[in-house]
């Protein structure tokens, strides 16, 4: 449900290579195949894009584009929230959907949920990073449902057992929501959560995995999270402002 990127390291020069492999040694704890992948780094413009979609009769029937949010002080590659709707231009969404549809055409996929990630590079091109044949983590399906009414969880279950599922893929309203990976800025004993500026009233879903008195780690990877939330907002501007400092508005108290 709430994991996030693990073992991702950026190398900018030869001198950083040895340190990167120290990080890789730690990262392989999470790899079932004990594999290291080296990729060319593409500088993105704006948010990294994440989201879930659904295939019906071989075609993408829903394409839920979301913006990733990060705590740059803790880890610039592990998302701490995904917001809907995205602020990206429509032309990029259409391009990404077209590229992903081509993948499904070649694979012969007929129905089911999928997760995707892409970026818009400084070259003004859409670069597909990943497509997975399942719904995403970090409460993506839940957030989409709160925001627009599309219920991909019910659609997935019904499609798998042969029941009618298309009715769940129709938006019922236009809202604004984001998931939040609850995390601590410091390691220590968990004392509780303190809310600021009325943010608690906007929380529509909450799951806490830690009890008061248990140890928590400062956030580095998704496994360090304390739980997850879905938060509603009045508009996209408010959402992007509050998500840029959400760890201050939802303060994890430790000692």
C-alpha positions as CSV (number, residue, x, y, z in Angstrom):
1,X,0.0,0.0,0.0
2,X,2.7,2.5,0.9
3,X,6.2,1.8,-0.2
4,X,7.9,4.2,-2.6
5,X,11.2,4.2,-4.4
6,X,14.0,2.3,-2.7
7,X,17.7,2.3,-3.6
8,X,17.7,5.1,-6.1
9,X,20.9,7.1,-6.3
10,X,22.0,9.8,-8.7
11,X,25.6,10.0,-9.9
12,X,26.7,13.3,-11.4
13,X,30.5,12.7,-11.7
14,X,33.1,9.8,-11.6
15,X,34.0,10.7,-8.0
16,X,30.5,9.9,-6.8
17,X,30.5,6.3,-8.3
18,X,32.0,4.5,-5.3
19,X,29.6,6.1,-2.9
20,X,26.8,5.2,-5.2
21,X,27.7,1.5,-5.0
22,X,27.7,1.7,-1.2
23,X,24.1,2.8,-1.5
24,X,23.4,0.0,-4.0
25,X,24.8,-2.5,-1.5
26,X,22.2,-1.3,1.0
27,X,19.5,-1.1,-1.7
28,X,19.9,-4.8,-2.8
29,X,18.2,-5.7,0.5
30,X,15.0,-4.8,-1.3
31,X,15.8,-6.6,-4.6
32,X,14.5,-10.1,-5.1
33,X,17.0,-10.6,-8.0
34,X,19.9,-8.8,-6.4
35,X,20.2,-6.7,-9.5
36,X,21.6,-3.2,-10.1
37,X,20.3,-1.2,-13.0
38,X,22.2,1.9,-14.4
39,X,20.1,4.3,-16.4
40,X,20.7,7.6,-18.1
41,X,19.4,10.5,-16.0
42,X,16.8,12.6,-17.7
43,X,16.3,16.1,-16.2
44,X,12.5,16.6,-15.9
45,X,10.5,19.7,-16.1
46,X,7.9,20.2,-13.4
47,X,6.4,17.3,-11.4
48,X,7.2,13.7,-12.1
49,X,3.9,12.1,-13.2
50,X,2.3,9.1,-11.7
51,X,-1.1,7.6,-11.8
52,X,-3.4,4.7,-12.5
53,X,-5.5,3.8,-15.5
54,X,-7.9,1.0,-16.6
55,X,-8.1,-0.9,-19.9
56,X,-11.5,-2.0,-21.2
57,X,-11.9,-4.0,-24.4
58,X,-8.2,-3.4,-25.1
59,X,-8.4,0.4,-25.0
60,X,-7.6,2.8,-22.2
61,X,-11.0,3.7,-20.7
62,X,-9.6,5.8,-17.8
63,X,-6.2,7.5,-17.5
64,X,-5.8,9.1,-14.1
65,X,-2.8,11.5,-14.3
66,X,-1.3,12.6,-10.9
67,X,1.5,14.8,-9.8
68,X,4.2,13.3,-7.4
69,X,5.2,15.3,-4.4
70,X,8.6,14.9,-2.6
71,X,10.2,16.0,0.6
72,X,13.5,17.2,-0.9
73,X,15.1,17.4,2.6
74,X,14.7,13.7,3.1
75,X,14.7,11.9,-0.3
76,X,14.1,13.6,-3.7
77,X,13.2,10.2,-5.3
78,X,10.7,8.7,-2.9
79,X,7.2,10.2,-3.3
80,X,5.4,11.5,-0.2
81,X,2.1,12.2,-2.0
82,X,0.3,12.0,-5.3
83,X,-2.3,14.6,-6.2
84,X,-5.2,14.6,-8.5
85,X,-5.8,16.3,-10.9
86,X,-2.4,17.0,-12.4
87,X,-1.4,20.5,-13.4
88,X,0.4,19.2,-16.5
89,X,-0.7,20.4,-20.0
90,X,-3.3,18.3,-21.8
91,X,-1.0,17.7,-24.8
92,X,1.5,15.8,-22.6
93,X,-1.3,13.6,-21.2
94,X,-2.5,12.7,-24.6
95,X,1.0,11.9,-25.8
96,X,1.7,9.7,-22.7
97,X,-1.7,7.9,-23.1
98,X,-1.0,7.3,-26.8
99,X,2.5,5.8,-26.0
100,X,1.1,3.5,-23.3
101,X,-1.9,2.4,-25.5
102,X,0.7,1.3,-28.1
103,X,2.4,-0.9,-25.4
104,X,-1.0,-2.5,-24.6
105,X,-1.8,-3.0,-28.3
106,X,1.5,-4.9,-28.8
107,X,1.0,-7.0,-25.6
108,X,-2.6,-7.8,-26.5
109,X,-3.9,-6.7,-23.0
110,X,-7.7,-6.6,-22.9
111,X,-8.8,-5.4,-19.5
112,X,-7.5,-4.5,-16.0
113,X,-5.9,-1.8,-14.0
114,X,-2.4,-0.4,-14.6
115,X,0.0,2.0,-13.0
116,X,2.3,4.3,-14.9
117,X,5.0,6.9,-14.4
118,X,6.5,9.4,-16.8
119,X,8.3,12.7,-16.9
120,X,8.3,15.7,-19.3
121,X,12.0,16.2,-20.2
122,X,13.8,19.5,-20.8
123,X,13.6,18.4,-24.5
124,X,9.8,18.9,-24.2
125,X,9.2,15.2,-24.8
126,X,7.3,12.7,-22.7
127,X,9.5,9.9,-21.4
128,X,7.7,6.8,-20.1
129,X,9.5,5.5,-17.1
130,X,7.4,2.5,-16.0
131,X,4.1,0.7,-16.7
132,X,2.9,-2.0,-14.3
133,X,-0.1,-4.3,-14.8
134,X,-1.7,-3.5,-11.5
135,X,-3.0,-0.5,-9.5
136,X,-0.3,1.6,-7.8
137,X,0.6,2.0,-4.2
138,X,0.6,5.1,-2.1
139,X,-3.2,5.1,-2.0
140,X,-3.5,6.1,-5.7
141,X,-6.9,4.3,-6.4
142,X,-8.3,5.7,-3.1
143,X,-7.2,9.2,-3.9
144,X,-8.7,9.1,-7.4
145,X,-12.0,7.8,-6.1
146,X,-12.2,10.6,-3.5
147,X,-11.3,13.2,-6.2
148,X,-13.5,12.2,-9.1
149,X,-15.6,9.1,-8.1
150,X,-13.8,6.6,-10.4
151,X,-13.6,3.3,-8.4
152,X,-10.7,1.3,-9.9
153,X,-10.7,-1.1,-7.0
154,X,-14.2,-2.3,-7.6
155,X,-13.6,-2.3,-11.4
156,X,-10.6,-4.6,-10.9
157,X,-12.4,-7.0,-8.7
158,X,-15.5,-7.2,-11.0
159,X,-13.5,-7.5,-14.2
160,X,-11.5,-10.4,-12.7
161,X,-14.6,-12.4,-11.8
162,X,-16.5,-11.6,-15.0
163,X,-19.0,-9.1,-13.6
164,X,-19.9,-5.7,-15.1
165,X,-17.2,-3.2,-14.3
166,X,-17.5,-0.3,-16.8
167,X,-19.9,1.6,-14.6
168,X,-17.1,2.1,-12.0
169,X,-14.9,3.9,-14.6
170,X,-17.2,6.9,-15.0
171,X,-16.3,10.1,-13.1
172,X,-19.1,11.3,-10.9
173,X,-17.7,14.7,-9.7
174,X,-14.8,17.0,-10.0
175,X,-12.7,17.3,-6.8
176,X,-9.2,17.8,-5.7
177,X,-7.3,15.3,-3.4
178,X,-3.9,14.0,-2.6
179,X,-2.5,11.0,-0.9
180,X,0.1,11.6,1.8
181,X,2.8,9.2,3.0
182,X,3.0,10.0,6.7
183,X,6.6,10.4,7.7
184,X,8.9,11.8,10.4
185,X,11.7,14.3,9.9
186,X,13.6,12.7,12.8
187,X,14.2,9.3,14.3
188,X,13.1,8.5,17.8
189,X,10.1,7.4,19.9
190,X,6.7,8.2,18.4
191,X,4.7,10.5,20.6
192,X,1.8,11.3,18.3
193,X,0.6,13.6,15.5
194,X,0.1,17.3,15.8
195,X,-2.1,19.0,13.1
196,X,-1.7,22.7,12.2
197,X,-3.8,25.3,10.3
198,X,-6.9,23.2,10.3
199,X,-5.5,20.5,8.0
200,X,-7.1,17.7,10.1
201,X,-10.5,18.7,8.9
202,X,-9.4,18.0,5.3
203,X,-8.3,14.4,6.0
204,X,-10.9,12.0,4.6
205,X,-9.0,8.7,5.1
206,X,-6.2,7.8,7.6
207,X,-4.3,4.6,8.4
208,X,-1.6,4.7,11.0
209,X,0.8,1.7,11.3
210,X,2.8,2.9,14.3
211,X,1.6,3.1,17.9
212,X,2.7,5.8,20.3
213,X,5.9,4.6,22.1
214,X,7.2,2.7,19.1
215,X,10.4,3.6,17.3
216,X,10.2,5.5,14.0
217,X,12.9,6.4,11.5
218,X,13.5,9.7,9.8
219,X,12.1,9.3,6.3
220,X,14.5,7.9,3.6
221,X,12.5,5.2,1.8
222,X,8.8,4.2,1.8
223,X,9.3,1.6,4.5
224,X,10.1,4.4,6.9
225,X,6.5,5.7,6.7
226,X,4.1,5.7,9.6
227,X,1.0,5.3,7.5
228,X,-1.0,7.0,4.9
229,X,-3.8,9.6,4.4
230,X,-6.1,11.0,1.7
231,X,-6.5,14.7,2.0
232,X,-9.1,16.9,0.2
233,X,-8.6,20.5,-0.9
234,X,-10.8,23.3,-2.2
235,X,-8.7,23.8,-5.3
236,X,-5.4,22.8,-7.0
237,X,-3.6,26.0,-5.9
238,X,-4.3,25.2,-2.2
239,X,-3.3,21.6,-2.7
240,X,0.0,22.4,-4.2
241,X,0.8,25.0,-1.6
242,X,-0.1,22.7,1.3
243,X,1.5,19.6,-0.2
244,X,4.8,21.5,-0.5
245,X,5.0,21.8,3.3
246,X,2.7,19.0,4.4
247,X,5.2,17.6,6.8
248,X,5.0,20.8,8.8
249,X,1.2,20.9,8.7
250,X,1.0,17.2,9.8
251,X,3.8,17.1,12.4
252,X,5.2,13.8,13.7
253,X,6.3,14.3,17.3
254,X,9.2,12.3,18.5
255,X,11.7,12.3,21.4
